[in-house]
Amino acid sequence: MPEAGLVWLYEAGIGESRAALVEDDRIVEAAIELDDGTPRVGLVVRARLVELLAGRRGRVAFDGVEALVNHLPAGITQGASLTVEIVREAIPETGRAKLAKAVATDLPPCPAPTLYERLVATGIPVRSPRPHETDALEQAGWSELLDEAVSGEIVFPLGALRLSPTPAMTLFDVDGAPPLEALALAAARAVALSIRRHGIGGSIGIDFPTLSGKAPRIAVAAMIDDALPQPFERTAVNGFGFLQIVRPRPRASIPEILRNDRVGAATRALLRTLERTPPTASRRHSLPPGVHARLIARPDWVAELTRRTGVVHELESA
């Protein structure tokens, strides 16, 4: 049963769809789906095996993109066609991206569920505020969420976290003043809430203050268990204050999405702001050079802004 008081706020934005699960006017979970044509989880498509790898693994291609496949059908040869389902989207990384992952399937080809369809499937009410209405997403802390994702600075009672995505894992470093046991407990809850808010999956490391004795370390781990929804696995807090969590990772986290293309993120945020600007406001906008160049490269985004607002915006480079 869905929890009472929860609601999804959903926006079909320009260049991205965005959503936030809100409880008591606060975002507890968020998602961003870019309109970039990359294959999404749940897509079932015919593909061609372009490379056969050891261990019944391979690389397939379809619609100009590639994906890795594990557990290929026995006897399949390079160049053969097969049907695959995407089970993990491509993950952006500095210098390269991890290819999407797929599995061979007998299902008929079908598109991936959209972000909106995934929200509806949760059974939680979905509301789509209109641009001329009160900005419910912003009131719940959307800008603060984006700032956390880009800067990595997350403040909580008694201290602060530093969030750092790396190719190996996402790291959280805890900073704050004694008493260390109280700091670590508050940090454990803050980390758990942040993992959910930002959609962080895969391997996650948390560097807590070094705690004396076994009981405080057990209490910190118990706080993670209490505040972070399943499914996940974790280690104990070791003598150096480090705990590791492993969660499913079907898609990139919000920090990974935004940090991979900061200009794109800034451009989409600007479009969201302009879409909500009253038509009586100035139509001339001086933009950072990178944002201006991105909009010049995406005339479809500018055309959609004009269609939605009924105003031709004059975009200039600062």
Backbone bond lengths (Angstrom), bond angles and torsions (degrees), N, CA, C in turn:
res aa  C-N    CA-C-N  psi(-1)  N-CA   C-N-CA  omega(-1)  CA-C   N-CA-C  phi
1 M - - - 1.465 - - 1.530 110.29 -
2 P 1.348 118.27 133.18 1.466 120.14 176.50 1.521 111.31 -61.21
3 E 1.328 115.82 145.48 1.454 120.13 178.83 1.523 110.18 -71.38
4 A 1.330 115.92 138.65 1.463 120.74 178.86 1.515 109.87 -65.75
5 G 1.343 115.97 143.36 1.457 120.32 177.40 1.506 114.75 88.87
6 L 1.334 117.97 -6.37 1.461 120.96 178.69 1.519 110.10 -90.89
7 V 1.330 116.19 143.47 1.457 121.42 175.22 1.526 108.54 -148.86
8 W 1.323 115.63 140.30 1.464 120.66 172.13 1.523 109.24 -87.99
9 L 1.320 116.97 129.22 1.458 122.22 169.40 1.521 106.91 -100.61
10 Y 1.319 116.45 124.53 1.471 121.23 -174.15 1.512 110.25 -125.96
11 E 1.328 116.27 136.14 1.459 121.80 175.72 1.528 109.59 -131.40
12 A 1.316 116.05 127.83 1.459 121.40 171.32 1.525 106.49 -88.77
13 G 1.320 116.24 85.07 1.451 121.10 -174.31 1.522 112.72 -80.20
14 I 1.315 115.69 -178.80 1.461 122.07 176.09 1.528 107.44 -87.57
15 G 1.317 116.26 116.93 1.462 121.12 -179.41 1.512 114.37 88.55
16 E 1.325 117.45 -13.32 1.458 120.63 179.90 1.515 109.66 -162.30
17 S 1.327 114.89 154.82 1.453 121.48 165.19 1.518 106.75 -105.17
18 R 1.316 116.53 146.03 1.460 120.22 -177.06 1.523 109.74 -139.25
19 A 1.319 115.89 151.23 1.453 119.41 -179.05 1.515 109.33 -151.73
20 A 1.318 114.74 153.74 1.459 120.98 176.85 1.519 108.77 -143.53
21 L 1.319 115.33 131.44 1.454 121.21 172.67 1.523 107.14 -87.27
22 V 1.332 115.97 118.44 1.465 121.17 -171.21 1.522 109.72 -114.58
23 E 1.316 114.86 135.24 1.457 122.54 173.77 1.520 107.99 -136.68
24 D 1.325 116.46 125.93 1.467 121.44 -178.65 1.529 111.17 53.96
25 D 1.338 116.01 44.46 1.470 123.02 176.92 1.528 112.59 61.45
26 R 1.322 117.26 29.98 1.461 121.39 178.43 1.519 108.98 -137.17
27 I 1.329 116.09 139.57 1.463 121.18 -179.99 1.531 109.54 -77.63
28 V 1.326 115.71 121.66 1.461 119.85 176.41 1.521 111.93 -104.33
29 E 1.315 117.45 -18.41 1.465 121.91 178.15 1.519 107.94 -155.16
30 A 1.332 117.33 143.56 1.459 120.31 -177.56 1.520 110.08 -141.38
31 A 1.331 115.22 160.79 1.461 120.96 179.20 1.513 109.33 -151.43
32 I 1.331 115.23 144.46 1.462 122.44 173.53 1.519 107.42 -131.06
33 E 1.324 116.71 129.25 1.467 121.56 177.27 1.525 107.83 -121.30
34 L 1.326 116.12 112.33 1.453 120.76 -177.84 1.524 111.12 -73.35
35 D 1.312 114.75 146.16 1.465 121.17 176.21 1.530 107.85 -90.59
36 D 1.349 115.78 65.58 1.466 119.72 -174.73 1.524 113.38 -117.07
37 G 1.325 117.10 5.07 1.459 119.88 175.29 1.513 115.44 77.03
38 T 1.326 119.19 3.99 1.454 120.33 179.74 1.524 109.95 -74.33
39 P 1.333 117.57 151.11 1.469 119.62 -177.64 1.523 112.32 -66.92
40 R 1.323 115.73 136.82 1.460 122.48 -177.01 1.523 110.86 -106.37
41 V 1.324 114.91 159.13 1.464 120.94 177.74 1.527 109.37 -57.23
42 G 1.330 115.58 132.35 1.453 121.08 179.18 1.516 113.71 100.44
43 L 1.326 117.60 -12.08 1.461 120.36 176.49 1.524 109.62 -65.68
44 V 1.320 117.16 130.48 1.463 122.79 173.63 1.521 107.35 -116.62
45 V 1.331 116.61 124.59 1.457 120.32 -170.10 1.523 110.11 -150.03
46 R 1.315 116.20 152.69 1.457 121.34 172.40 1.523 108.78 -78.26
47 A 1.317 116.64 136.56 1.461 121.79 -176.53 1.524 109.34 -139.49
48 R 1.338 114.57 168.45 1.470 120.64 178.08 1.513 108.79 -117.73
49 L 1.319 116.76 134.77 1.455 122.14 178.85 1.528 108.54 -77.59
50 V 1.334 116.38 106.72 1.464 120.29 -175.55 1.528 112.22 -94.75
51 E 1.326 117.56 -17.46 1.466 120.20 177.85 1.520 108.96 -151.68
52 L 1.323 115.92 129.90 1.458 122.09 177.68 1.514 108.29 -99.70
53 L 1.327 117.08 122.37 1.454 122.77 -177.46 1.527 110.31 -109.31
54 A 1.316 115.87 168.30 1.455 120.88 -179.09 1.520 111.03 -64.77
55 G 1.325 115.52 153.93 1.458 120.50 175.75 1.512 113.69 72.66
56 R 1.323 117.89 33.53 1.468 122.54 -179.73 1.523 111.57 55.37
57 R 1.312 114.98 39.76 1.454 122.21 175.12 1.523 108.42 -113.30
58 G 1.325 116.83 160.56 1.448 119.17 179.30 1.515 112.20 -165.69
59 R 1.311 113.95 175.35 1.464 122.23 178.35 1.519 107.43 -119.84
60 V 1.338 115.85 126.53 1.455 120.92 -178.91 1.521 109.62 -114.62
61 A 1.321 115.58 158.68 1.462 121.74 179.40 1.518 109.44 -130.70
62 F 1.339 116.54 143.95 1.463 123.11 176.52 1.519 108.27 -162.75
63 D 1.299 117.32 139.87 1.467 122.69 175.11 1.528 112.58 51.22
64 G 1.345 116.98 35.26 1.456 120.76 176.92 1.512 115.04 79.91
65 V 1.337 119.33 6.38 1.465 121.81 177.91 1.528 108.94 -124.84
66 E 1.332 115.04 167.59 1.451 120.75 -179.29 1.527 110.22 -126.81
67 A 1.330 115.00 159.45 1.464 121.55 176.78 1.517 108.29 -150.39
68 L 1.328 115.35 154.93 1.458 121.96 174.59 1.517 109.37 -92.34
69 V 1.336 115.96 142.02 1.464 121.25 -179.86 1.518 108.91 -126.16
70 N 1.319 116.32 129.66 1.460 121.98 171.97 1.525 109.61 -100.33
71 H 1.331 116.58 158.34 1.467 122.79 174.92 1.533 111.44 56.71
72 L 1.316 115.03 53.57 1.462 119.63 176.85 1.522 110.15 -64.18
73 P 1.334 117.45 152.76 1.470 119.73 176.86 1.531 110.83 -58.27
74 A 1.314 116.19 141.38 1.463 120.96 179.89 1.530 110.25 -60.93
75 G 1.326 115.04 136.13 1.449 120.81 175.87 1.511 115.87 84.65
76 I 1.330 118.37 -2.47 1.463 119.91 -179.90 1.519 109.83 -68.03
77 T 1.316 116.95 145.38 1.461 121.85 -177.34 1.517 110.27 -116.95
78 Q 1.321 114.66 157.27 1.473 120.10 179.37 1.520 109.78 -60.42
79 G 1.326 116.48 135.93 1.451 122.46 -177.56 1.512 113.82 96.05
80 A 1.337 116.66 -11.26 1.461 119.93 -178.72 1.523 110.70 -74.59
81 S 1.320 115.24 157.39 1.459 121.48 176.68 1.523 109.57 -97.90
82 L 1.320 116.11 148.04 1.452 121.82 177.00 1.521 108.83 -156.22
83 T 1.316 115.86 163.65 1.457 121.13 177.00 1.524 108.48 -99.10
84 V 1.334 116.57 132.35 1.458 120.88 -178.90 1.523 109.64 -128.62
85 E 1.337 114.80 155.48 1.456 122.07 174.40 1.528 109.01 -118.99
86 I 1.319 117.15 131.67 1.460 121.51 178.63 1.529 109.37 -74.93
87 V 1.337 115.46 124.83 1.474 120.19 179.55 1.523 111.65 -114.52
88 R 1.323 118.00 -14.12 1.463 121.30 171.88 1.512 108.26 -147.26
89 E 1.326 115.91 132.30 1.460 120.18 179.85 1.523 110.75 -76.67
90 A 1.326 116.41 164.77 1.462 120.53 176.11 1.527 109.80 -60.51
91 I 1.320 116.17 140.86 1.458 121.83 -178.69 1.522 108.84 -111.80
92 P 1.338 119.27 120.41 1.469 120.32 -179.62 1.521 111.17 -70.06
93 E 1.327 115.80 140.88 1.454 122.64 174.37 1.513 108.47 -142.15
94 T 1.317 116.64 156.35 1.453 121.00 179.46 1.526 109.80 -61.43
95 G 1.330 116.73 123.84 1.448 121.70 177.42 1.505 114.99 86.32
96 R 1.329 117.58 -22.60 1.462 120.73 179.40 1.522 107.98 -163.03
97 A 1.315 115.74 171.83 1.462 120.39 177.18 1.518 109.02 -126.88
98 K 1.327 115.74 143.18 1.452 119.58 173.10 1.524 108.03 -73.11
99 L 1.333 116.35 127.36 1.454 120.17 -179.79 1.526 110.55 -62.28
100 A 1.314 114.92 154.44 1.455 119.98 172.51 1.526 109.18 -61.18
101 K 1.330 115.32 155.34 1.462 120.54 176.95 1.525 109.09 -111.45
102 A 1.326 115.37 144.68 1.454 121.02 -179.03 1.520 109.86 -139.55
103 V 1.316 115.74 164.91 1.462 121.87 173.97 1.522 107.69 -129.62
104 A 1.333 115.53 148.48 1.455 119.64 174.64 1.529 109.18 -67.76
105 T 1.326 116.75 144.67 1.461 120.53 -175.75 1.520 110.33 -148.99
106 D 1.334 115.45 158.64 1.464 122.16 173.55 1.526 111.52 -100.32
107 L 1.325 117.13 3.98 1.459 120.62 179.79 1.529 110.62 -67.30
108 P 1.316 118.12 151.90 1.467 120.15 174.75 1.518 110.15 -72.56
109 P 1.336 118.41 149.03 1.469 120.65 178.70 1.525 111.26 -56.22
110 C 1.335 115.29 140.32 1.465 120.82 178.39 1.516 108.38 -159.96
111 P 1.337 117.91 154.44 1.463 120.30 178.10 1.521 111.46 -71.76
112 A 1.327 115.98 159.93 1.459 120.81 175.34 1.521 109.46 -73.30
113 P 1.325 118.04 148.52 1.464 119.11 173.82 1.520 110.30 -63.11
114 T 1.306 116.26 140.87 1.458 120.96 177.81 1.527 109.50 -75.43
115 L 1.326 115.68 168.30 1.456 119.93 175.72 1.523 110.12 -57.32
116 Y 1.314 117.27 -43.95 1.464 120.03 -179.73 1.523 110.73 -60.59
117 E 1.321 117.32 -43.49 1.462 120.45 179.72 1.528 111.27 -64.27
118 R 1.329 117.37 -36.27 1.459 120.24 177.33 1.531 110.67 -65.61
119 L 1.332 117.10 -37.40 1.462 120.50 178.59 1.530 110.42 -65.27
120 V 1.318 116.94 -46.43 1.464 121.04 -179.91 1.527 110.21 -59.10
121 A 1.342 116.31 -37.55 1.462 120.43 -177.46 1.522 112.72 -66.17
122 T 1.338 118.36 -18.13 1.467 120.29 178.91 1.527 111.92 -72.22
123 G 1.327 117.29 -17.91 1.455 120.69 -177.22 1.516 114.03 82.24
124 I 1.322 117.18 -2.00 1.462 122.34 178.13 1.529 108.47 -88.09
125 P 1.330 119.70 138.69 1.466 120.67 -179.55 1.536 112.02 -55.18
126 V 1.325 115.45 141.74 1.463 122.46 179.57 1.518 108.35 -116.87
127 R 1.322 116.44 127.51 1.461 121.98 178.86 1.519 108.94 -122.35
128 S 1.314 116.12 137.26 1.471 120.97 -179.21 1.528 109.22 -117.61
129 P 1.337 117.64 89.86 1.467 120.13 179.71 1.528 110.96 -61.02
130 R 1.319 116.85 143.15 1.463 121.74 178.86 1.529 109.55 -88.84
131 P 1.343 116.04 154.13 1.470 119.17 -176.09 1.529 114.55 -57.57
132 H 1.344 117.69 -30.51 1.465 119.15 -178.21 1.530 112.20 -83.84
133 E 1.332 117.14 -5.28 1.457 120.27 179.43 1.528 109.93 -89.06
134 T 1.324 115.59 172.78 1.460 120.31 174.79 1.527 109.70 -54.95
135 D 1.317 116.88 136.38 1.463 121.66 -176.68 1.526 109.44 -77.28
136 A 1.339 115.53 84.74 1.464 120.70 -176.62 1.528 111.53 -64.77
137 L 1.323 117.19 -34.83 1.466 120.31 179.97 1.524 110.45 -65.02
138 E 1.305 116.18 -42.83 1.468 120.06 178.93 1.524 110.85 -68.26
139 Q 1.316 117.25 -38.96 1.458 120.40 178.41 1.524 111.64 -61.60
140 A 1.336 116.78 -29.27 1.462 120.47 -179.77 1.529 112.11 -82.95
141 G 1.354 117.08 -7.52 1.461 119.72 175.88 1.507 115.12 107.74
142 W 1.351 118.33 30.97 1.461 120.71 -178.03 1.523 111.90 -62.13
143 S 1.315 118.28 -47.37 1.471 120.25 -179.27 1.523 111.05 -62.26
144 E 1.325 117.09 -39.63 1.468 120.14 178.07 1.525 110.98 -62.90
145 L 1.335 116.52 -38.93 1.458 120.62 177.48 1.526 110.78 -61.57
146 L 1.334 116.91 -45.38 1.465 120.59 179.58 1.525 110.69 -65.03
147 D 1.317 117.46 -39.39 1.465 120.63 177.88 1.527 110.84 -61.98
148 E 1.338 116.86 -42.69 1.463 120.45 176.91 1.524 110.85 -58.76
149 A 1.337 115.64 -44.38 1.458 120.15 -176.43 1.519 111.91 -64.19
150 V 1.328 116.99 -39.99 1.467 120.74 -176.01 1.526 111.42 -80.92
151 S 1.336 116.98 -43.94 1.467 120.19 -176.02 1.522 112.69 -82.75
152 G 1.335 116.60 -28.89 1.452 120.73 -175.04 1.508 114.00 80.20
153 E 1.332 117.99 0.61 1.461 122.13 -178.62 1.531 109.79 -93.22
154 I 1.323 116.22 117.54 1.459 122.04 -178.44 1.529 107.79 -126.75
155 V 1.313 116.31 114.67 1.457 121.40 -178.18 1.524 109.58 -92.83
156 F 1.336 116.95 139.86 1.450 122.21 176.28 1.524 107.98 -141.21
157 P 1.333 118.58 163.26 1.465 119.46 177.77 1.530 110.83 -55.42
158 L 1.289 116.65 128.32 1.476 126.58 178.37 1.524 113.85 88.53
159 G 1.335 119.85 -9.60 1.461 117.50 -178.77 1.512 113.57 -179.75
160 A 1.329 115.26 -154.95 1.465 121.64 -178.24 1.514 109.49 -149.30
161 L 1.343 115.35 155.04 1.451 122.93 175.31 1.516 108.95 -112.65
162 R 1.325 116.46 148.68 1.461 122.28 169.28 1.529 107.17 -116.68
163 L 1.328 116.10 114.37 1.460 122.96 -178.35 1.521 109.02 -94.67
164 S 1.344 116.80 127.65 1.467 121.10 -176.83 1.526 110.43 -137.17
165 P 1.346 118.60 99.97 1.459 119.56 174.03 1.540 110.31 -69.59
166 T 1.320 117.33 134.41 1.459 122.83 175.48 1.522 107.66 -131.00
167 P 1.348 118.37 165.15 1.468 119.29 177.27 1.524 113.40 -59.27
168 A 1.335 117.70 -30.50 1.462 120.25 -177.35 1.516 112.36 -83.72
169 M 1.325 117.52 -42.11 1.458 121.73 -177.81 1.517 109.64 -165.45
170 T 1.328 115.14 166.66 1.460 120.73 171.75 1.522 107.57 -92.28
171 L 1.320 116.44 128.81 1.456 121.34 -175.62 1.528 110.78 -109.61
172 F 1.336 115.86 141.25 1.451 123.18 171.36 1.524 107.64 -119.75
173 D 1.321 116.46 124.72 1.460 121.65 175.27 1.521 108.24 -108.74
174 V 1.325 116.37 132.13 1.464 122.11 -176.39 1.522 109.57 -98.84
175 D 1.334 115.40 132.29 1.460 120.78 178.70 1.529 108.95 -130.98
176 G 1.326 116.34 137.42 1.454 119.98 178.51 1.516 110.54 169.46
177 A 1.306 115.46 176.20 1.470 121.63 -175.38 1.521 110.57 -98.58
178 P 1.359 117.43 158.19 1.461 121.21 175.33 1.529 110.17 -59.55
179 P 1.339 116.89 160.32 1.463 128.17 6.88 1.536 111.74 -74.77
180 L 1.340 116.03 136.14 1.457 121.18 -169.99 1.523 113.17 -69.75
181 E 1.322 118.01 -32.63 1.464 118.71 -179.96 1.526 110.88 -65.25
182 A 1.319 117.26 -44.75 1.470 120.38 177.78 1.520 110.80 -64.10
183 L 1.335 116.33 -39.69 1.461 120.33 177.83 1.523 110.61 -61.36
184 A 1.336 117.49 -46.34 1.460 120.98 -177.34 1.522 111.70 -64.76
185 L 1.328 117.33 -39.08 1.466 120.02 178.62 1.524 111.41 -65.10
186 A 1.330 116.21 -44.77 1.466 119.49 178.36 1.525 110.49 -64.56
187 A 1.329 116.62 -37.88 1.465 120.79 179.56 1.522 111.11 -66.69
188 A 1.337 117.03 -39.51 1.462 120.28 -180.00 1.527 110.57 -59.28
189 R 1.317 116.44 -43.50 1.464 119.66 177.72 1.526 110.93 -66.04
190 A 1.326 116.89 -42.30 1.468 120.49 -179.98 1.522 111.25 -63.21
191 V 1.322 117.54 -40.24 1.465 120.71 178.32 1.525 110.28 -63.93
192 A 1.328 117.12 -46.62 1.460 120.72 -179.42 1.531 110.93 -58.94
193 L 1.332 117.06 -45.10 1.462 120.58 179.01 1.528 111.30 -64.47
194 S 1.330 117.12 -38.38 1.464 121.10 -179.38 1.524 111.62 -68.98
195 I 1.316 117.20 -38.54 1.465 120.53 177.56 1.522 109.92 -58.27
196 R 1.324 116.22 -44.68 1.461 119.61 179.54 1.525 111.18 -69.90
197 R 1.307 117.54 -44.35 1.470 121.06 -177.87 1.520 112.01 -57.86
198 H 1.315 115.80 -40.20 1.465 120.44 -173.67 1.521 113.86 -99.31
199 G 1.327 117.62 4.69 1.461 120.08 176.87 1.511 113.14 62.52
200 I 1.323 117.96 42.39 1.465 121.99 -175.40 1.517 109.32 -88.35
201 G 1.331 116.24 127.10 1.450 122.05 177.88 1.504 111.10 -127.68
202 G 1.323 115.99 -172.82 1.456 121.03 -178.40 1.511 111.34 78.86
203 S 1.324 115.23 -148.38 1.465 121.24 -179.24 1.525 109.67 -88.12
204 I 1.321 116.42 130.61 1.466 123.00 -176.46 1.521 108.15 -130.21
205 G 1.325 117.31 126.66 1.454 121.91 178.01 1.516 111.44 -112.33
206 I 1.335 116.78 138.71 1.468 121.99 -179.87 1.516 108.16 -124.74
207 D 1.330 115.23 123.36 1.469 121.02 179.43 1.520 108.54 -101.85
208 F 1.344 115.47 95.03 1.456 121.44 178.95 1.533 109.56 -83.76
209 P 1.342 117.10 165.21 1.463 119.12 170.59 1.537 109.42 -60.89
210 T 1.303 116.65 149.10 1.456 120.80 177.10 1.521 109.49 -67.10
211 L 1.331 115.98 124.78 1.458 121.66 -176.38 1.522 110.41 -109.55
212 S 1.308 116.65 140.36 1.464 121.84 179.01 1.522 109.35 -89.71
213 G 1.298 115.55 127.59 1.450 119.43 177.22 1.511 112.77 93.78
214 K 1.335 114.61 156.51 1.462 120.99 -176.23 1.523 112.24 -78.78
215 A 1.321 117.68 -37.17 1.469 121.08 -175.10 1.529 113.14 -58.99
216 P 1.339 120.06 -45.65 1.466 118.78 178.40 1.531 112.71 -62.42
217 R 1.344 116.64 -36.15 1.470 119.22 179.99 1.532 110.43 -67.87
218 I 1.333 116.36 -37.56 1.462 119.52 176.84 1.527 110.23 -65.33
219 A 1.316 117.69 -39.09 1.466 121.41 179.95 1.527 111.38 -64.38
220 V 1.313 116.46 -38.80 1.467 120.34 178.97 1.528 110.02 -65.11
221 A 1.333 117.40 -45.47 1.458 120.73 178.29 1.526 111.22 -62.42
222 A 1.333 116.83 -38.14 1.461 120.70 178.75 1.526 111.08 -65.12
223 M 1.330 117.34 -34.24 1.453 120.76 177.12 1.533 110.64 -64.06
224 I 1.326 117.30 -40.61 1.467 120.85 175.08 1.525 109.78 -59.06
225 D 1.343 116.93 -46.71 1.463 120.96 -179.05 1.527 111.30 -60.30
226 D 1.309 116.65 -36.10 1.457 121.07 -176.69 1.527 112.33 -75.94
227 A 1.339 117.03 -35.78 1.469 120.43 -171.14 1.524 114.74 -97.06
228 L 1.345 117.87 -17.77 1.464 120.32 -176.26 1.524 109.63 -106.86
229 P 1.343 117.80 119.70 1.470 119.74 -179.51 1.533 111.50 -64.14
230 Q 1.304 116.06 146.48 1.461 121.66 172.60 1.529 109.05 -70.44
231 P 1.357 117.96 157.10 1.464 126.72 10.37 1.529 112.67 -94.00
232 F 1.317 116.68 142.00 1.455 123.13 169.19 1.520 108.53 -164.82
233 E 1.317 115.28 161.88 1.454 122.00 171.64 1.520 107.18 -123.48
234 R 1.317 116.52 155.54 1.464 119.63 -179.90 1.513 110.38 -148.43
235 T 1.307 114.90 161.70 1.448 121.81 170.08 1.527 108.98 -92.52
236 A 1.317 116.75 175.44 1.460 121.23 167.49 1.528 108.95 -77.49
237 V 1.317 117.26 165.83 1.461 121.32 171.26 1.534 107.18 -76.93
238 N 1.345 116.23 120.86 1.463 117.50 -177.97 1.530 110.90 -81.82
239 G 1.315 115.72 -179.98 1.462 120.50 -176.16 1.505 114.30 -64.62
240 F 1.322 117.24 -15.45 1.467 120.67 178.03 1.528 111.96 -97.73
241 G 1.324 116.94 2.97 1.457 120.47 176.84 1.516 114.58 88.63
242 F 1.335 118.21 15.72 1.466 120.35 -176.41 1.522 110.12 -103.33
243 L 1.335 115.35 135.09 1.458 122.80 175.83 1.523 108.40 -130.87
244 Q 1.320 116.86 139.96 1.461 121.25 179.66 1.523 110.22 -117.97
245 I 1.325 115.37 137.47 1.465 123.67 177.81 1.527 108.01 -120.00
246 V 1.324 116.81 142.77 1.463 121.61 173.00 1.520 107.83 -125.83
247 R 1.335 115.67 122.55 1.463 122.56 179.66 1.521 109.61 -123.08
248 P 1.332 118.04 158.00 1.467 119.77 171.76 1.526 110.11 -55.63
249 R 1.337 115.68 147.21 1.465 120.35 -177.76 1.531 109.85 -134.41
250 P 1.324 117.02 72.18 1.462 118.83 -178.12 1.518 114.03 -74.02
251 R 1.322 117.00 -18.86 1.471 120.26 -177.29 1.526 109.18 -156.51
252 A 1.322 116.19 169.63 1.463 121.40 -178.75 1.522 110.41 -67.93
253 S 1.330 115.80 149.36 1.453 121.59 175.13 1.529 109.90 -75.62
254 I 1.323 116.44 166.82 1.461 120.09 176.98 1.531 111.42 -62.09
255 P 1.350 120.32 -43.57 1.471 118.16 175.16 1.517 113.10 -58.09
256 E 1.318 118.57 -39.44 1.469 120.69 179.18 1.520 110.87 -66.18
257 I 1.318 117.74 -41.56 1.464 121.37 -179.84 1.526 110.51 -62.73
258 L 1.325 116.90 -49.00 1.464 120.30 -174.58 1.526 111.67 -71.75
259 R 1.333 117.79 -41.33 1.463 120.14 -177.31 1.521 111.98 -72.29
260 N 1.316 117.54 -24.58 1.459 120.05 179.48 1.519 112.07 -68.18
261 D 1.320 117.25 -27.60 1.473 121.37 -178.40 1.528 107.80 -148.62
262 R 1.324 115.39 79.49 1.464 119.55 -175.83 1.523 111.94 -66.63
263 V 1.330 117.15 -35.09 1.465 119.14 177.79 1.518 109.93 -66.04
264 G 1.324 116.68 -43.37 1.454 120.02 177.86 1.516 111.63 -61.32
265 A 1.333 116.70 -41.47 1.462 120.95 178.90 1.525 110.62 -62.86
266 A 1.335 116.44 -43.92 1.460 120.38 179.02 1.525 110.84 -64.95
267 T 1.316 116.88 -37.05 1.463 120.71 -179.94 1.521 110.97 -66.56
268 R 1.310 117.08 -44.81 1.474 120.28 -179.96 1.531 110.87 -66.53
269 A 1.341 116.85 -36.35 1.465 119.77 176.52 1.530 110.51 -64.59
270 L 1.336 116.65 -39.73 1.461 120.00 177.44 1.527 110.92 -62.96
271 L 1.327 116.82 -43.90 1.459 120.17 179.52 1.527 110.92 -60.76
272 R 1.322 116.24 -37.72 1.462 119.26 177.20 1.531 110.07 -63.11
273 T 1.327 117.17 -41.33 1.460 120.95 179.24 1.521 110.89 -65.82
274 L 1.336 117.30 -45.53 1.467 120.50 -178.75 1.517 111.32 -64.83
275 E 1.341 116.92 -33.82 1.455 119.65 179.27 1.525 111.06 -64.22
276 R 1.331 116.45 -25.31 1.457 121.42 -178.67 1.523 113.03 -100.07
277 T 1.329 117.89 3.66 1.462 121.55 179.60 1.526 110.19 -79.74
278 P 1.314 119.33 128.99 1.468 120.77 -179.95 1.527 111.14 -56.81
279 P 1.325 118.84 144.34 1.461 121.86 -177.99 1.522 113.42 -62.36
280 T 1.344 117.57 -18.03 1.462 119.99 179.12 1.535 112.18 -80.80
281 A 1.341 117.74 -10.31 1.471 120.71 -179.82 1.522 110.00 -74.19
282 S 1.326 116.25 168.35 1.457 121.40 -179.90 1.523 110.88 -58.72
283 R 1.331 115.70 140.46 1.458 121.30 178.86 1.519 111.84 -93.42
284 R 1.314 117.01 -6.06 1.462 121.13 -178.23 1.523 108.95 -97.44
285 H 1.323 115.62 130.20 1.462 120.90 -175.57 1.529 109.64 -132.61
286 S 1.327 115.88 126.26 1.464 122.01 175.86 1.529 107.99 -95.20
287 L 1.322 116.48 118.84 1.458 121.77 -170.24 1.520 111.77 -114.63
288 P 1.322 117.55 152.64 1.465 119.69 171.44 1.527 109.51 -56.73
289 P 1.334 117.96 144.92 1.475 120.59 -175.55 1.525 113.67 -53.20
290 G 1.338 117.25 -41.89 1.458 119.27 -178.66 1.515 112.54 -64.63
291 V 1.330 116.79 -41.74 1.460 121.29 178.82 1.522 110.03 -66.53
292 H 1.314 116.35 -42.59 1.468 119.87 178.98 1.526 110.45 -61.14
293 A 1.324 117.02 -43.64 1.467 120.29 179.84 1.522 111.08 -63.77
294 R 1.330 117.30 -38.42 1.459 119.65 179.63 1.531 110.85 -64.75
295 L 1.328 116.80 -40.25 1.459 119.32 179.16 1.527 111.62 -68.44
296 I 1.321 116.58 -36.02 1.469 119.52 175.60 1.527 109.80 -62.28
297 A 1.338 116.24 -35.84 1.464 120.93 179.97 1.525 112.21 -77.76
298 R 1.323 117.49 -13.86 1.472 121.31 -179.97 1.523 110.42 -124.57
299 P 1.325 117.42 69.40 1.468 119.33 179.49 1.522 112.50 -61.39
300 D 1.339 117.78 -21.98 1.468 119.78 177.26 1.524 110.88 -66.71
301 W 1.334 117.35 -34.04 1.461 120.00 177.07 1.528 110.10 -67.04
302 V 1.331 116.58 -43.19 1.467 120.56 -179.78 1.529 110.10 -65.04
303 A 1.343 116.36 -40.99 1.463 119.98 179.10 1.527 110.96 -63.80
304 E 1.328 116.90 -38.86 1.459 120.00 178.79 1.520 110.91 -67.84
305 L 1.338 117.29 -36.20 1.465 120.42 176.32 1.524 110.22 -62.26
306 T 1.321 116.78 -43.73 1.467 120.82 178.02 1.521 110.85 -62.15
307 R 1.338 116.30 -42.66 1.464 119.92 -179.44 1.526 111.12 -63.01
308 R 1.333 116.95 -40.36 1.460 120.28 -175.55 1.528 112.29 -75.62
309 T 1.325 116.93 -34.75 1.466 120.09 -175.15 1.519 112.98 -97.56
310 G 1.336 117.13 -18.97 1.455 120.31 -175.70 1.512 113.30 71.48
311 V 1.340 116.13 17.91 1.459 121.99 -176.59 1.526 108.81 -130.10
312 V 1.337 116.33 137.09 1.465 121.01 173.51 1.527 107.44 -88.06
313 H 1.314 116.94 113.98 1.461 121.47 -177.29 1.528 110.31 -89.65
314 E 1.312 115.33 136.60 1.463 121.46 177.46 1.535 107.74 -94.95
315 L 1.315 115.94 110.24 1.467 121.90 -174.05 1.516 109.18 -106.40
316 E 1.337 115.81 120.10 1.446 121.73 -178.44 1.520 111.00 -122.91
317 S 1.322 116.46 150.44 1.477 120.38 177.16 1.514 109.48 -83.87
318 A 1.323 116.07 133.71 1.471 120.18 -179.53 1.518 111.01 -69.54
